[in-house]
Every structure is written in structure tokens, then in C-alpha cells.
Amino acid sequence: MEELKLQKKAYKNLYKRRKRRTVGPWGILAGISAPIAVILIVATVFVTMFDNTIALFTGGTFWELENEDPNAQYFTSEFTSDAERIAAGAEVGYQMEAEGAALLMNENAALPLAEGAKVSLFSMSSVDPVFGGTGSGNVDASKAVNLKDSLTNSGIQVNETLWNFYAAEEISTMYGRSGAAGGQVQDGAGADLLAPSGGINEVPWDVIPADVINSVSEYGDAAIAIFSRIGGEGADCEFGETNYLALEANEIAILENLKAMKEAGTVDKIIVLINTSNSLQVDFLKDNP
């Protein structure tokens, strides 16, 4: 009986050794293959969803024509180079802006500005304008020309002291769409845009240093106040304690102080530039206090 038990134990141990030799490599292979399979599945789904984007960066294409006509011309271009194409696109954009902008009012022939006019730009939107909407309305503004350069290119001289104040890191990180806390979405350039529910976050007038205010006297042919609103997918307007589409207190303060500057003779004209992808309540223009 004892000999039979020993024999069974020996057979059992032999079976285990042979099982390990047979199954072990397959277990190791399965352990390696499982995570690889998961990665490949995720990669396949990603490539399928973003094939055009990947092709854009790799310079290739995922598309193949079926039943291609050898006599047909596919995707022909009227441009001989990318530089020519980009220049033509910029010209179209310039024409669209020129034909699409609306002059709501022009009291005392404030516009057009004379070539060489010296102007001062007010509000955070002067250095951080809105180039598009949110969500599917985003645009790539990484190569867009800023307002100062646009005016300079048109022969207008811009108050750089005031511009540099608004553009300074300590101001831009505290105020404006990028400086407010919460409610942020991304524009096409990867910059933060504050969703309407987050407020306006304009720089209070009393935060602007005296020497910056004094610089306006040398660039007083016109004071240009820029007001912006955004909106779109993922950034619907909310109306709680404030009305997002109306001017808020700090924006009104800009106009009040510019009015005082005009009455004192520091500036000759006040121009309001509405730069927006959303509606803006312009009752302040109608009442014109």
C-alpha cells in the first residue's frame, strides 16, 4: 500500500513538471500578448478616428481612390507653393474682414483715422482678441497678426507703453479670459479662453499705473476701447448675478474715464471696437452717456 502511494506521488510530480514545461511558455506568451493586444486595439481606434490629423503631420494620406479615372485630375491646385497658397488665404481673410465688418455709428466723422495717427488701445482684449468661437468654432490663431501690428502695418502709431502694460505677464495671468479661474476651454492655438459663465475679468482702471495713463497724452489722436465676448459649443451663456452680454463695471469704467480724458483734451476721439464671436448688448451706444 505504501509503495502504491509513493508511485502515485511520483506520477503526480511528473505530471506537474511536464505540465509546467508544456503550459509555461504559453502562459508567458499570453501574458505578453494581452497588453500588446490592448495597445493595438486602442491604437487602431485612435488612428481610425484621427486619420486625417495624423496624415496632416506625417505628410501622407490614408485615402485611396477606388475606380480611379486615369484621365481625371484629382485635388489640383492653382498655387505653385505653400507660401503662395498661404499668401492668397491671407488676402481672402483681409477682404472678408474689410467687407464683413460693420460701422454701427460714426459721430463727428471719427473714422477713418488719418495715416500716421497716434492711438491708445484699452482693455485686455486689445492684446488678447477673439479670433473664433469655442468647440467646433475654434480656429488656429497661432499665426494670426495681433491688433497692434495690424494697425502699425496700416500706418497707425500705437501707444506701446499702454500695450506693454496689458501684455505684461503679471497682468495677463491675472486678468482677461486666460487669467480668470475656472470655466476655461481651449482655442485653436492652445490658449485658454474663458467660458461665458466665468465672467469678463477686465483690468480695473485703478490698477493701471499713473505713468501708463500719462502716456496716452502722446497718443491721443484716438482712444480705442476693445470689447470681446466668446460663445459656442461647450460655452453657452449663463445669466446669474451678471449679464454676460452687457458691459460690466470695469468696461464701463474704461468708457467713463476715456470720456473724462476727451473732455480734458487728452484724447480727440473715442472709438469702440467690438471684437466678438458672440452677441454684445450695445445699449450703451444707443443711450451714449
SVG drawing of the C-alpha trace seen along z (x, -y; Angstrom):
<svg xmlns="http://www.w3.org/2000/svg" viewBox="-31 -120 41 122">
<polyline fill="none" stroke="black" stroke-width="0.4" points="0.0,0.0 2.8,-2.4 4.6,-1.5 1.4,-2.4 1.1,-5.8 4.7,-6.6 4.1,-5.6 1.1,-7.8 3.0,-10.7 5.8,-10.2 3.3,-10.2 1.7,-13.3 5.0,-15.1 6.0,-14.0 2.6,-15.3 3.2,-18.7 6.7,-19.0 5.6,-18.1 2.6,-20.5 4.9,-23.3 7.2,-22.6 4.2,-22.4 1.9,-25.2 4.5,-27.6 5.8,-29.1 2.2,-29.6 1.3,-31.4 4.3,-33.7 3.3,-34.4 -0.3,-35.1 0.9,-37.5 3.0,-39.4 0.4,-39.3 -2.6,-40.5 -1.3,-44.1 0.1,-44.3 -3.4,-43.4 -5.0,-46.1 -2.5,-48.7 -3.0,-47.7 -6.8,-47.9 -6.6,-51.3 -4.1,-52.5 -6.4,-51.2 -9.4,-53.0 -7.3,-56.2 -5.8,-56.0 -9.3,-55.4 -10.8,-58.4 -7.9,-60.8 -6.5,-59.5 -6.7,-62.9 -4.9,-64.7 -2.1,-62.1 -1.8,-62.3 -1.5,-66.1 1.5,-65.8 3.2,-62.9 2.7,-64.3 0.9,-61.2 -2.7,-60.2 -5.0,-57.4 -7.2,-57.7 -7.2,-55.6 -9.4,-56.2 -11.4,-53.3 -12.1,-53.0 -9.7,-55.9 -10.1,-57.6 -6.6,-57.9 -7.7,-60.9 -9.2,-62.8 -7.3,-65.5 -7.7,-65.0 -7.1,-67.7 -5.4,-70.1 -4.2,-73.4 -3.9,-76.8 -0.9,-77.6 2.7,-76.6 3.8,-76.6 2.6,-76.6 3.8,-80.2 1.7,-81.3 -1.3,-79.5 -0.9,-81.0 -0.5,-84.5 -3.7,-84.1 -5.5,-82.9 -4.4,-85.9 -5.6,-88.2 -9.0,-86.5 -9.2,-86.9 -8.3,-90.6 -11.1,-91.0 -13.6,-89.2 -12.8,-91.4 -13.0,-94.6 -16.4,-93.6 -17.8,-91.9 -17.0,-94.5 -19.9,-96.8 -19.6,-100.5 -22.5,-100.9 -22.1,-104.7 -19.6,-107.4 -20.4,-110.6 -18.4,-113.6 -16.6,-111.7 -14.4,-109.9 -13.4,-107.3 -11.4,-106.8 -8.2,-107.5 -5.6,-109.5 -2.4,-107.7 0.2,-108.3 -2.5,-108.8 -1.3,-108.1 -3.7,-105.9 -4.0,-104.2 -5.6,-100.7 -7.6,-99.9 -8.8,-96.6 -7.4,-93.1 -9.0,-92.3 -6.6,-94.7 -3.7,-92.2 -5.9,-89.1 -8.6,-89.4 -11.1,-86.8 -10.3,-85.0 -13.1,-82.5 -15.7,-80.7 -15.4,-77.6 -15.7,-73.9 -16.2,-73.4 -15.9,-77.1 -12.2,-77.1 -9.7,-78.4 -5.9,-78.1 -4.8,-81.6 -1.2,-80.7 0.0,-82.7 -2.6,-85.5 -1.4,-89.1 -2.2,-91.0 -4.1,-94.3 -1.0,-96.4 0.8,-95.0 -2.3,-95.3 -2.6,-99.0 1.1,-99.6 1.0,-97.8 -1.8,-100.2 0.3,-103.3 -1.2,-103.9 1.1,-104.5 0.2,-102.6 1.0,-103.5 3.4,-100.8 3.6,-101.8 -0.1,-101.0 0.1,-97.9 3.1,-96.6 1.1,-97.1 -1.8,-94.9 0.6,-92.4 2.8,-92.0 2.8,-88.5 1.7,-89.7 -1.4,-91.3 -2.3,-88.7 -2.1,-85.9 -4.4,-87.7 -6.9,-89.4 -8.7,-88.6 -10.0,-85.3 -6.7,-83.5 -6.4,-85.0 -9.7,-84.1 -10.2,-80.9 -12.5,-78.2 -14.7,-77.8 -11.8,-77.6 -11.8,-76.0 -9.1,-76.0 -8.9,-77.9 -7.2,-76.6 -3.8,-78.0 -4.0,-76.1 -4.6,-79.2 -7.1,-79.4 -10.5,-81.0 -12.8,-81.8 -16.2,-80.4 -19.1,-82.9 -20.0,-81.5 -16.6,-82.7 -17.1,-86.4 -15.2,-89.2 -12.3,-89.8 -11.3,-93.2 -8.4,-95.1 -9.9,-97.7 -9.0,-101.3 -7.3,-102.0 -4.8,-99.1 -3.3,-101.0 -0.2,-102.9 -0.2,-106.7 2.8,-106.7 0.9,-104.4 -2.2,-106.7 0.0,-109.7 1.5,-108.1 -1.9,-108.5 -1.4,-112.2 1.3,-111.5 -1.0,-109.0 -4.3,-110.9 -5.5,-111.2 -7.9,-108.4 -8.5,-106.1 -9.7,-102.7 -11.7,-100.5 -12.0,-96.9 -14.8,-94.7 -15.0,-91.0 -17.3,-88.1 -17.0,-84.4 -19.5,-81.7 -20.2,-78.4 -20.0,-74.7 -19.3,-74.0 -19.5,-77.6 -23.2,-78.6 -24.0,-81.9 -25.3,-81.9 -27.1,-84.7 -26.9,-84.7 -25.8,-87.7 -24.5,-89.4 -25.5,-89.7 -22.6,-88.3 -23.7,-90.1 -23.7,-93.5 -20.7,-95.7 -19.6,-95.0 -18.4,-97.6 -14.7,-97.7 -15.6,-98.0 -18.0,-100.9 -15.2,-102.5 -13.0,-102.5 -15.5,-104.5 -16.2,-106.8 -12.5,-107.6 -12.0,-108.0 -14.8,-110.4 -13.1,-112.4 -9.9,-112.3 -11.7,-113.6 -13.3,-116.5 -9.8,-117.3 -8.4,-117.4 -6.1,-114.4 -7.7,-112.4 -9.5,-113.7 -11.7,-110.7 -13.1,-107.7 -13.6,-104.6 -15.3,-101.3 -14.1,-98.2 -16.4,-95.2 -14.3,-92.1 -16.6,-89.2 -17.8,-85.7 -21.0,-86.3 -23.6,-88.9 -22.8,-92.1 -25.5,-94.2 -24.9,-97.7 -27.4,-99.7 -24.5,-101.9 -24.1,-103.1 -27.8,-103.8 -28.1,-105.8 -24.5,-107.2 -23.9,-108.6"/>
</svg>
